[in-house]
Amino acid sequence: MGKSNRDIPKKKRGPPSQGGRKPAQLVRMDDELTSAIDQWRQQQDNEISRAEAIRRLVELGLKAKSK
């Protein structure tokens, strides 16, 4: 008698894991701050997402604070 379906491991789909995702950070902002972030995004050379803009602004703020 052959192997049953339960004995055959299922193949995973997609590319191999890169170590998992980083945990999401929820930040609430008022409309004025969100608008200012969106204006900053539009001034950048390439189109970036709002999340990427927030990451870059935080990095800039941390660099400026450490000087």
mmJSON file of the N, C-alpha and C atoms, coordinates in Angstrom:
{"data_MODEL":{"atom_site":{
"group_PDB":["ATOM","ATOM","ATOM","ATOM","ATOM","ATOM","ATOM","ATOM","ATOM","ATOM","ATOM","ATOM","ATOM","ATOM","ATOM","ATOM","ATOM","ATOM","ATOM","ATOM","ATOM","ATOM","ATOM","ATOM","ATOM","ATOM","ATOM","ATOM","ATOM","ATOM","ATOM","ATOM","ATOM","ATOM","ATOM","ATOM","ATOM","ATOM","ATOM","ATOM","ATOM","ATOM","ATOM","ATOM","ATOM","ATOM","ATOM","ATOM","ATOM","ATOM","ATOM","ATOM","ATOM","ATOM","ATOM","ATOM","ATOM","ATOM","ATOM","ATOM","ATOM","ATOM","ATOM","ATOM","ATOM","ATOM","ATOM","ATOM","ATOM","ATOM","ATOM","ATOM","ATOM","ATOM","ATOM","ATOM","ATOM","ATOM","ATOM","ATOM","ATOM","ATOM","ATOM","ATOM","ATOM","ATOM","ATOM","ATOM","ATOM","ATOM","ATOM","ATOM","ATOM","ATOM","ATOM","ATOM","ATOM","ATOM","ATOM","ATOM","ATOM","ATOM","ATOM","ATOM","ATOM","ATOM","ATOM","ATOM","ATOM","ATOM","ATOM","ATOM","ATOM","ATOM","ATOM","ATOM","ATOM","ATOM","ATOM","ATOM","ATOM","ATOM","ATOM","ATOM","ATOM","ATOM","ATOM","ATOM","ATOM","ATOM","ATOM","ATOM","ATOM","ATOM","ATOM","ATOM","ATOM","ATOM","ATOM","ATOM","ATOM","ATOM","ATOM","ATOM","ATOM","ATOM","ATOM","ATOM","ATOM","ATOM","ATOM","ATOM","ATOM","ATOM","ATOM","ATOM","ATOM","ATOM","ATOM","ATOM","ATOM","ATOM","ATOM","ATOM","ATOM","ATOM","ATOM","ATOM","ATOM","ATOM","ATOM","ATOM","ATOM","ATOM","ATOM","ATOM","ATOM","ATOM","ATOM","ATOM","ATOM","ATOM","ATOM","ATOM","ATOM","ATOM","ATOM","ATOM","ATOM","ATOM","ATOM","ATOM","ATOM","ATOM","ATOM","ATOM","ATOM","ATOM","ATOM","ATOM","ATOM"],
"id":[1,2,3,4,5,6,7,8,9,10,11,12,13,14,15,16,17,18,19,20,21,22,23,24,25,26,27,28,29,30,31,32,33,34,35,36,37,38,39,40,41,42,43,44,45,46,47,48,49,50,51,52,53,54,55,56,57,58,59,60,61,62,63,64,65,66,67,68,69,70,71,72,73,74,75,76,77,78,79,80,81,82,83,84,85,86,87,88,89,90,91,92,93,94,95,96,97,98,99,100,101,102,103,104,105,106,107,108,109,110,111,112,113,114,115,116,117,118,119,120,121,122,123,124,125,126,127,128,129,130,131,132,133,134,135,136,137,138,139,140,141,142,143,144,145,146,147,148,149,150,151,152,153,154,155,156,157,158,159,160,161,162,163,164,165,166,167,168,169,170,171,172,173,174,175,176,177,178,179,180,181,182,183,184,185,186,187,188,189,190,191,192,193,194,195,196,197,198,199,200,201],
"type_symbol":["N","C","C","N","C","C","N","C","C","N","C","C","N","C","C","N","C","C","N","C","C","N","C","C","N","C","C","N","C","C","N","C","C","N","C","C","N","C","C","N","C","C","N","C","C","N","C","C","N","C","C","N","C","C","N","C","C","N","C","C","N","C","C","N","C","C","N","C","C","N","C","C","N","C","C","N","C","C","N","C","C","N","C","C","N","C","C","N","C","C","N","C","C","N","C","C","N","C","C","N","C","C","N","C","C","N","C","C","N","C","C","N","C","C","N","C","C","N","C","C","N","C","C","N","C","C","N","C","C","N","C","C","N","C","C","N","C","C","N","C","C","N","C","C","N","C","C","N","C","C","N","C","C","N","C","C","N","C","C","N","C","C","N","C","C","N","C","C","N","C","C","N","C","C","N","C","C","N","C","C","N","C","C","N","C","C","N","C","C","N","C","C","N","C","C","N","C","C","N","C","C"],
"label_atom_id":["N","CA","C","N","CA","C","N","CA","C","N","CA","C","N","CA","C","N","CA","C","N","CA","C","N","CA","C","N","CA","C","N","CA","C","N","CA","C","N","CA","C","N","CA","C","N","CA","C","N","CA","C","N","CA","C","N","CA","C","N","CA","C","N","CA","C","N","CA","C","N","CA","C","N","CA","C","N","CA","C","N","CA","C","N","CA","C","N","CA","C","N","CA","C","N","CA","C","N","CA","C","N","CA","C","N","CA","C","N","CA","C","N","CA","C","N","CA","C","N","CA","C","N","CA","C","N","CA","C","N","CA","C","N","CA","C","N","CA","C","N","CA","C","N","CA","C","N","CA","C","N","CA","C","N","CA","C","N","CA","C","N","CA","C","N","CA","C","N","CA","C","N","CA","C","N","CA","C","N","CA","C","N","CA","C","N","CA","C","N","CA","C","N","CA","C","N","CA","C","N","CA","C","N","CA","C","N","CA","C","N","CA","C","N","CA","C","N","CA","C","N","CA","C","N","CA","C","N","CA","C","N","CA","C"],
"label_alt_id":[null,null,null,null,null,null,null,null,null,null,null,null,null,null,null,null,null,null,null,null,null,null,null,null,null,null,null,null,null,null,null,null,null,null,null,null,null,null,null,null,null,null,null,null,null,null,null,null,null,null,null,null,null,null,null,null,null,null,null,null,null,null,null,null,null,null,null,null,null,null,null,null,null,null,null,null,null,null,null,null,null,null,null,null,null,null,null,null,null,null,null,null,null,null,null,null,null,null,null,null,null,null,null,null,null,null,null,null,null,null,null,null,null,null,null,null,null,null,null,null,null,null,null,null,null,null,null,null,null,null,null,null,null,null,null,null,null,null,null,null,null,null,null,null,null,null,null,null,null,null,null,null,null,null,null,null,null,null,null,null,null,null,null,null,null,null,null,null,null,null,null,null,null,null,null,null,null,null,null,null,null,null,null,null,null,null,null,null,null,null,null,null,null,null,null,null,null,null,null,null,null],
"label_comp_id":["MET","MET","MET","GLY","GLY","GLY","LYS","LYS","LYS","SER","SER","SER","ASN","ASN","ASN","ARG","ARG","ARG","ASP","ASP","ASP","ILE","ILE","ILE","PRO","PRO","PRO","LYS","LYS","LYS","LYS","LYS","LYS","LYS","LYS","LYS","ARG","ARG","ARG","GLY","GLY","GLY","PRO","PRO","PRO","PRO","PRO","PRO","SER","SER","SER","GLN","GLN","GLN","GLY","GLY","GLY","GLY","GLY","GLY","ARG","ARG","ARG","LYS","LYS","LYS","PRO","PRO","PRO","ALA","ALA","ALA","GLN","GLN","GLN","LEU","LEU","LEU","VAL","VAL","VAL","ARG","ARG","ARG","MET","MET","MET","ASP","ASP","ASP","ASP","ASP","ASP","GLU","GLU","GLU","LEU","LEU","LEU","THR","THR","THR","SER","SER","SER","ALA","ALA","ALA","ILE","ILE","ILE","ASP","ASP","ASP","GLN","GLN","GLN","TRP","TRP","TRP","ARG","ARG","ARG","GLN","GLN","GLN","GLN","GLN","GLN","GLN","GLN","GLN","ASP","ASP","ASP","ASN","ASN","ASN","GLU","GLU","GLU","ILE","ILE","ILE","SER","SER","SER","ARG","ARG","ARG","ALA","ALA","ALA","GLU","GLU","GLU","ALA","ALA","ALA","ILE","ILE","ILE","ARG","ARG","ARG","ARG","ARG","ARG","LEU","LEU","LEU","VAL","VAL","VAL","GLU","GLU","GLU","LEU","LEU","LEU","GLY","GLY","GLY","LEU","LEU","LEU","LYS","LYS","LYS","ALA","ALA","ALA","LYS","LYS","LYS","SER","SER","SER","LYS","LYS","LYS"],
"label_asym_id":["A","A","A","A","A","A","A","A","A","A","A","A","A","A","A","A","A","A","A","A","A","A","A","A","A","A","A","A","A","A","A","A","A","A","A","A","A","A","A","A","A","A","A","A","A","A","A","A","A","A","A","A","A","A","A","A","A","A","A","A","A","A","A","A","A","A","A","A","A","A","A","A","A","A","A","A","A","A","A","A","A","A","A","A","A","A","A","A","A","A","A","A","A","A","A","A","A","A","A","A","A","A","A","A","A","A","A","A","A","A","A","A","A","A","A","A","A","A","A","A","A","A","A","A","A","A","A","A","A","A","A","A","A","A","A","A","A","A","A","A","A","A","A","A","A","A","A","A","A","A","A","A","A","A","A","A","A","A","A","A","A","A","A","A","A","A","A","A","A","A","A","A","A","A","A","A","A","A","A","A","A","A","A","A","A","A","A","A","A","A","A","A","A","A","A","A","A","A","A","A","A"],
"label_entity_id":["1","1","1","1","1","1","1","1","1","1","1","1","1","1","1","1","1","1","1","1","1","1","1","1","1","1","1","1","1","1","1","1","1","1","1","1","1","1","1","1","1","1","1","1","1","1","1","1","1","1","1","1","1","1","1","1","1","1","1","1","1","1","1","1","1","1","1","1","1","1","1","1","1","1","1","1","1","1","1","1","1","1","1","1","1","1","1","1","1","1","1","1","1","1","1","1","1","1","1","1","1","1","1","1","1","1","1","1","1","1","1","1","1","1","1","1","1","1","1","1","1","1","1","1","1","1","1","1","1","1","1","1","1","1","1","1","1","1","1","1","1","1","1","1","1","1","1","1","1","1","1","1","1","1","1","1","1","1","1","1","1","1","1","1","1","1","1","1","1","1","1","1","1","1","1","1","1","1","1","1","1","1","1","1","1","1","1","1","1","1","1","1","1","1","1","1","1","1","1","1","1"],
"label_seq_id":[1,1,1,2,2,2,3,3,3,4,4,4,5,5,5,6,6,6,7,7,7,8,8,8,9,9,9,10,10,10,11,11,11,12,12,12,13,13,13,14,14,14,15,15,15,16,16,16,17,17,17,18,18,18,19,19,19,20,20,20,21,21,21,22,22,22,23,23,23,24,24,24,25,25,25,26,26,26,27,27,27,28,28,28,29,29,29,30,30,30,31,31,31,32,32,32,33,33,33,34,34,34,35,35,35,36,36,36,37,37,37,38,38,38,39,39,39,40,40,40,41,41,41,42,42,42,43,43,43,44,44,44,45,45,45,46,46,46,47,47,47,48,48,48,49,49,49,50,50,50,51,51,51,52,52,52,53,53,53,54,54,54,55,55,55,56,56,56,57,57,57,58,58,58,59,59,59,60,60,60,61,61,61,62,62,62,63,63,63,64,64,64,65,65,65,66,66,66,67,67,67],
"pdbx_PDB_ins_code":[null,null,null,null,null,null,null,null,null,null,null,null,null,null,null,null,null,null,null,null,null,null,null,null,null,null,null,null,null,null,null,null,null,null,null,null,null,null,null,null,null,null,null,null,null,null,null,null,null,null,null,null,null,null,null,null,null,null,null,null,null,null,null,null,null,null,null,null,null,null,null,null,null,null,null,null,null,null,null,null,null,null,null,null,null,null,null,null,null,null,null,null,null,null,null,null,null,null,null,null,null,null,null,null,null,null,null,null,null,null,null,null,null,null,null,null,null,null,null,null,null,null,null,null,null,null,null,null,null,null,null,null,null,null,null,null,null,null,null,null,null,null,null,null,null,null,null,null,null,null,null,null,null,null,null,null,null,null,null,null,null,null,null,null,null,null,null,null,null,null,null,null,null,null,null,null,null,null,null,null,null,null,null,null,null,null,null,null,null,null,null,null,null,null,null,null,null,null,null,null,null],
"Cartn_x":[0.834,0.0,0.889,0.512,1.318,1.158,1.942,1.865,0.566,0.023,-1.171,-0.758,-1.694,-1.404,-0.871,-1.206,-0.739,0.755,1.316,2.733,3.636,3.069,3.863,3.847,5.028,5.052,4.639,3.885,3.433,4.582,4.712,5.75,5.325,6.271,5.988,6.094,5.249,5.279,6.059,6.56,7.218,8.704,9.36,10.797,11.127,12.363,12.747,12.627,12.418,12.256,13.53,13.367,14.49,14.615,14.12,14.235,12.985,11.915,10.661,10.55,9.374,9.113,9.39,9.663,9.818,8.432,8.268,6.949,6.511,5.255,4.71,4.62,4.775,4.656,3.475,2.51,1.339,1.584,1.429,1.605,0.39,-0.234,-1.371,-0.882,-1.32,-0.923,-2.144,-2.12,-3.23,-3.073,-4.12,-4.134,-3.043,-2.724,-1.708,-0.333,0.028,1.314,1.363,0.273,0.209,0.357,-0.27,-0.168,1.263,1.926,3.318,4.23,3.985,4.774,4.544,3.281,2.968,3.615,3.668,4.34,5.83,6.44,7.865,8.117,7.216,7.339,7.372,6.525,6.438,7.701,8.467,9.696,10.886,10.728,11.822,11.985,13.204,13.522,12.674,12.5,11.721,10.466,9.444,8.209,8.403,8.129,8.254,6.92,6.718,5.481,5.508,4.359,4.284,5.095,5.021,5.781,7.282,7.755,9.179,9.559,8.685,8.947,9.08,8.21,8.273,9.582,9.993,11.271,12.437,12.443,13.55,13.559,12.383,12.315,12.765,12.412,12.858,14.376,14.952,16.409,17.08,16.529,17.098,17.019,15.899,15.73,16.71,16.934,17.864,19.297,19.653,21.013,21.221,20.226,20.335,20.427,19.712,19.724,21.075,21.736,22.984,24.175,23.997,25.117,25.331],
"Cartn_y":[-1.171,0.0,1.249,2.307,3.51,4.449,5.528,6.524,7.301,7.672,8.504,9.968,10.819,12.248,12.88,12.338,12.912,12.69,11.678,11.366,12.216,12.851,13.638,15.092,15.665,17.061,18.008,19.052,20.034,20.974,21.314,22.241,23.666,24.47,25.87,26.663,27.658,28.498,29.768,30.362,31.65,31.537,32.681,32.698,32.285,31.915,31.54,32.722,32.429,33.455,34.282,35.567,36.474,36.851,36.012,36.291,36.907,36.968,37.494,38.996,39.482,40.916,41.579,42.837,43.626,43.959,44.081,44.412,45.814,45.96,47.251,48.204,49.488,50.52,51.413,51.507,52.333,53.723,54.727,56.115,56.901,57.604,58.451,59.888,60.538,61.924,62.735,64.006,64.852,65.187,65.753,66.042,67.03,67.96,68.973,68.328,67.413,66.73,65.813,65.106,64.232,65.04,66.186,67.067,67.56,67.91,68.367,67.243,66.019,64.877,64.669,64.771,64.597,65.679,66.91,67.993,67.713,67.204,66.857,65.756,64.763,63.654,64.174,65.144,65.669,66.413,66.903,67.635,66.718,65.426,64.474,64.138,63.713,63.396,62.248,61.211,60.056,59.936,59.299,59.111,58.059,58.432,57.486,57.393,56.297,56.114,56.99,57.166,57.935,57.249,55.902,55.168,55.392,55.343,55.572,57.008,57.967,59.367,59.523,58.879,58.957,58.353,57.202,56.588,57.538,58.151,59.066,60.294,60.845,62.019,61.696,60.532,60.125,59.995,59.371,59.241,60.61,61.528,62.887,63.563,63.407,64.002,63.42,62.121,61.486,61.906,62.051,62.513,63.943,64.796,66.193,66.318,65.479,65.536,65.085,64.142,63.622,64.532,65.575,66.499,67.483],
"Cartn_z":[0.0,0.0,0.0,-0.758,-0.886,0.298,0.267,1.336,1.237,2.372,2.367,2.201,1.911,1.732,3.006,4.145,5.409,5.619,4.995,5.18,4.293,3.271,2.326,2.792,3.089,3.542,2.418,2.771,1.809,1.459,0.168,-0.257,0.063,0.525,0.802,-0.492,-0.621,-1.808,-1.529,-2.593,-2.484,-2.198,-2.135,-1.892,-0.464,-0.214,1.148,2.105,3.356,4.369,4.512,4.736,4.949,6.418,7.281,8.707,9.3,8.54,9.066,8.924,9.225,9.14,10.476,10.406,11.627,12.155,13.45,13.991,13.553,13.229,12.799,13.987,13.707,14.725,14.357,15.207,14.961,15.534,14.68,15.106,14.646,15.558,15.205,15.063,13.985,13.723,13.322,13.638,13.218,11.73,11.162,9.727,9.319,10.195,9.889,9.713,10.592,10.492,9.274,9.017,7.851,6.568,6.523,5.362,5.169,6.266,6.181,5.676,6.113,5.643,4.156,3.711,2.294,1.442,1.937,1.208,1.098,2.165,2.139,1.123,1.082,0.12,-1.307,-1.624,-2.986,-3.393,-2.431,-2.727,-2.98,-2.72,-2.899,-4.374,-4.742,-6.137,-6.679,-5.89,-6.335,-5.48,-6.049,-5.302,-4.226,-3.0,-1.895,-1.172,-0.488,0.27,1.526,2.114,3.353,4.453,4.501,5.52,5.345,4.106,3.847,4.207,3.912,4.259,5.772,6.519,7.979,8.478,7.912,8.322,8.069,6.873,6.539,7.433,7.711,8.577,9.999,10.484,11.819,11.838,10.798,10.729,10.7,9.903,9.848,11.215,11.893,13.214,14.229,14.171,15.103,14.825,13.556,13.211,13.678,13.487,13.882,15.401,16.105,17.569,18.148,17.47,17.995,17.744,16.965,16.671,17.779],
"occupancy":[1.0,1.0,1.0,1.0,1.0,1.0,1.0,1.0,1.0,1.0,1.0,1.0,1.0,1.0,1.0,1.0,1.0,1.0,1.0,1.0,1.0,1.0,1.0,1.0,1.0,1.0,1.0,1.0,1.0,1.0,1.0,1.0,1.0,1.0,1.0,1.0,1.0,1.0,1.0,1.0,1.0,1.0,1.0,1.0,1.0,1.0,1.0,1.0,1.0,1.0,1.0,1.0,1.0,1.0,1.0,1.0,1.0,1.0,1.0,1.0,1.0,1.0,1.0,1.0,1.0,1.0,1.0,1.0,1.0,1.0,1.0,1.0,1.0,1.0,1.0,1.0,1.0,1.0,1.0,1.0,1.0,1.0,1.0,1.0,1.0,1.0,1.0,1.0,1.0,1.0,1.0,1.0,1.0,1.0,1.0,1.0,1.0,1.0,1.0,1.0,1.0,1.0,1.0,1.0,1.0,1.0,1.0,1.0,1.0,1.0,1.0,1.0,1.0,1.0,1.0,1.0,1.0,1.0,1.0,1.0,1.0,1.0,1.0,1.0,1.0,1.0,1.0,1.0,1.0,1.0,1.0,1.0,1.0,1.0,1.0,1.0,1.0,1.0,1.0,1.0,1.0,1.0,1.0,1.0,1.0,1.0,1.0,1.0,1.0,1.0,1.0,1.0,1.0,1.0,1.0,1.0,1.0,1.0,1.0,1.0,1.0,1.0,1.0,1.0,1.0,1.0,1.0,1.0,1.0,1.0,1.0,1.0,1.0,1.0,1.0,1.0,1.0,1.0,1.0,1.0,1.0,1.0,1.0,1.0,1.0,1.0,1.0,1.0,1.0,1.0,1.0,1.0,1.0,1.0,1.0,1.0,1.0,1.0,1.0,1.0,1.0],
"B_iso_or_equiv":[0.0,0.0,0.0,0.0,0.0,0.0,0.0,0.0,0.0,0.0,0.0,0.0,0.0,0.0,0.0,0.0,0.0,0.0,0.0,0.0,0.0,0.0,0.0,0.0,0.0,0.0,0.0,0.0,0.0,0.0,0.0,0.0,0.0,0.0,0.0,0.0,0.0,0.0,0.0,0.0,0.0,0.0,0.0,0.0,0.0,0.0,0.0,0.0,0.0,0.0,0.0,0.0,0.0,0.0,0.0,0.0,0.0,0.0,0.0,0.0,0.0,0.0,0.0,0.0,0.0,0.0,0.0,0.0,0.0,0.0,0.0,0.0,0.0,0.0,0.0,0.0,0.0,0.0,0.0,0.0,0.0,0.0,0.0,0.0,0.0,0.0,0.0,0.0,0.0,0.0,0.0,0.0,0.0,0.0,0.0,0.0,0.0,0.0,0.0,0.0,0.0,0.0,0.0,0.0,0.0,0.0,0.0,0.0,0.0,0.0,0.0,0.0,0.0,0.0,0.0,0.0,0.0,0.0,0.0,0.0,0.0,0.0,0.0,0.0,0.0,0.0,0.0,0.0,0.0,0.0,0.0,0.0,0.0,0.0,0.0,0.0,0.0,0.0,0.0,0.0,0.0,0.0,0.0,0.0,0.0,0.0,0.0,0.0,0.0,0.0,0.0,0.0,0.0,0.0,0.0,0.0,0.0,0.0,0.0,0.0,0.0,0.0,0.0,0.0,0.0,0.0,0.0,0.0,0.0,0.0,0.0,0.0,0.0,0.0,0.0,0.0,0.0,0.0,0.0,0.0,0.0,0.0,0.0,0.0,0.0,0.0,0.0,0.0,0.0,0.0,0.0,0.0,0.0,0.0,0.0,0.0,0.0,0.0,0.0,0.0,0.0],
"pdbx_formal_charge":[null,null,null,null,null,null,null,null,null,null,null,null,null,null,null,null,null,null,null,null,null,null,null,null,null,null,null,null,null,null,null,null,null,null,null,null,null,null,null,null,null,null,null,null,null,null,null,null,null,null,null,null,null,null,null,null,null,null,null,null,null,null,null,null,null,null,null,null,null,null,null,null,null,null,null,null,null,null,null,null,null,null,null,null,null,null,null,null,null,null,null,null,null,null,null,null,null,null,null,null,null,null,null,null,null,null,null,null,null,null,null,null,null,null,null,null,null,null,null,null,null,null,null,null,null,null,null,null,null,null,null,null,null,null,null,null,null,null,null,null,null,null,null,null,null,null,null,null,null,null,null,null,null,null,null,null,null,null,null,null,null,null,null,null,null,null,null,null,null,null,null,null,null,null,null,null,null,null,null,null,null,null,null,null,null,null,null,null,null,null,null,null,null,null,null,null,null,null,null,null,null],
"auth_seq_id":[1,1,1,2,2,2,3,3,3,4,4,4,5,5,5,6,6,6,7,7,7,8,8,8,9,9,9,10,10,10,11,11,11,12,12,12,13,13,13,14,14,14,15,15,15,16,16,16,17,17,17,18,18,18,19,19,19,20,20,20,21,21,21,22,22,22,23,23,23,24,24,24,25,25,25,26,26,26,27,27,27,28,28,28,29,29,29,30,30,30,31,31,31,32,32,32,33,33,33,34,34,34,35,35,35,36,36,36,37,37,37,38,38,38,39,39,39,40,40,40,41,41,41,42,42,42,43,43,43,44,44,44,45,45,45,46,46,46,47,47,47,48,48,48,49,49,49,50,50,50,51,51,51,52,52,52,53,53,53,54,54,54,55,55,55,56,56,56,57,57,57,58,58,58,59,59,59,60,60,60,61,61,61,62,62,62,63,63,63,64,64,64,65,65,65,66,66,66,67,67,67],
"auth_comp_id":["MET","MET","MET","GLY","GLY","GLY","LYS","LYS","LYS","SER","SER","SER","ASN","ASN","ASN","ARG","ARG","ARG","ASP","ASP","ASP","ILE","ILE","ILE","PRO","PRO","PRO","LYS","LYS","LYS","LYS","LYS","LYS","LYS","LYS","LYS","ARG","ARG","ARG","GLY","GLY","GLY","PRO","PRO","PRO","PRO","PRO","PRO","SER","SER","SER","GLN","GLN","GLN","GLY","GLY","GLY","GLY","GLY","GLY","ARG","ARG","ARG","LYS","LYS","LYS","PRO","PRO","PRO","ALA","ALA","ALA","GLN","GLN","GLN","LEU","LEU","LEU","VAL","VAL","VAL","ARG","ARG","ARG","MET","MET","MET","ASP","ASP","ASP","ASP","ASP","ASP","GLU","GLU","GLU","LEU","LEU","LEU","THR","THR","THR","SER","SER","SER","ALA","ALA","ALA","ILE","ILE","ILE","ASP","ASP","ASP","GLN","GLN","GLN","TRP","TRP","TRP","ARG","ARG","ARG","GLN","GLN","GLN","GLN","GLN","GLN","GLN","GLN","GLN","ASP","ASP","ASP","ASN","ASN","ASN","GLU","GLU","GLU","ILE","ILE","ILE","SER","SER","SER","ARG","ARG","ARG","ALA","ALA","ALA","GLU","GLU","GLU","ALA","ALA","ALA","ILE","ILE","ILE","ARG","ARG","ARG","ARG","ARG","ARG","LEU","LEU","LEU","VAL","VAL","VAL","GLU","GLU","GLU","LEU","LEU","LEU","GLY","GLY","GLY","LEU","LEU","LEU","LYS","LYS","LYS","ALA","ALA","ALA","LYS","LYS","LYS","SER","SER","SER","LYS","LYS","LYS"],
"auth_asym_id":["A","A","A","A","A","A","A","A","A","A","A","A","A","A","A","A","A","A","A","A","A","A","A","A","A","A","A","A","A","A","A","A","A","A","A","A","A","A","A","A","A","A","A","A","A","A","A","A","A","A","A","A","A","A","A","A","A","A","A","A","A","A","A","A","A","A","A","A","A","A","A","A","A","A","A","A","A","A","A","A","A","A","A","A","A","A","A","A","A","A","A","A","A","A","A","A","A","A","A","A","A","A","A","A","A","A","A","A","A","A","A","A","A","A","A","A","A","A","A","A","A","A","A","A","A","A","A","A","A","A","A","A","A","A","A","A","A","A","A","A","A","A","A","A","A","A","A","A","A","A","A","A","A","A","A","A","A","A","A","A","A","A","A","A","A","A","A","A","A","A","A","A","A","A","A","A","A","A","A","A","A","A","A","A","A","A","A","A","A","A","A","A","A","A","A","A","A","A","A","A","A"],
"auth_atom_id":["N","CA","C","N","CA","C","N","CA","C","N","CA","C","N","CA","C","N","CA","C","N","CA","C","N","CA","C","N","CA","C","N","CA","C","N","CA","C","N","CA","C","N","CA","C","N","CA","C","N","CA","C","N","CA","C","N","CA","C","N","CA","C","N","CA","C","N","CA","C","N","CA","C","N","CA","C","N","CA","C","N","CA","C","N","CA","C","N","CA","C","N","CA","C","N","CA","C","N","CA","C","N","CA","C","N","CA","C","N","CA","C","N","CA","C","N","CA","C","N","CA","C","N","CA","C","N","CA","C","N","CA","C","N","CA","C","N","CA","C","N","CA","C","N","CA","C","N","CA","C","N","CA","C","N","CA","C","N","CA","C","N","CA","C","N","CA","C","N","CA","C","N","CA","C","N","CA","C","N","CA","C","N","CA","C","N","CA","C","N","CA","C","N","CA","C","N","CA","C","N","CA","C","N","CA","C","N","CA","C","N","CA","C","N","CA","C","N","CA","C","N","CA","C","N","CA","C","N","CA","C","N","CA","C"],
"pdbx_PDB_model_num":[1,1,1,1,1,1,1,1,1,1,1,1,1,1,1,1,1,1,1,1,1,1,1,1,1,1,1,1,1,1,1,1,1,1,1,1,1,1,1,1,1,1,1,1,1,1,1,1,1,1,1,1,1,1,1,1,1,1,1,1,1,1,1,1,1,1,1,1,1,1,1,1,1,1,1,1,1,1,1,1,1,1,1,1,1,1,1,1,1,1,1,1,1,1,1,1,1,1,1,1,1,1,1,1,1,1,1,1,1,1,1,1,1,1,1,1,1,1,1,1,1,1,1,1,1,1,1,1,1,1,1,1,1,1,1,1,1,1,1,1,1,1,1,1,1,1,1,1,1,1,1,1,1,1,1,1,1,1,1,1,1,1,1,1,1,1,1,1,1,1,1,1,1,1,1,1,1,1,1,1,1,1,1,1,1,1,1,1,1,1,1,1,1,1,1,1,1,1,1,1,1]
}}}
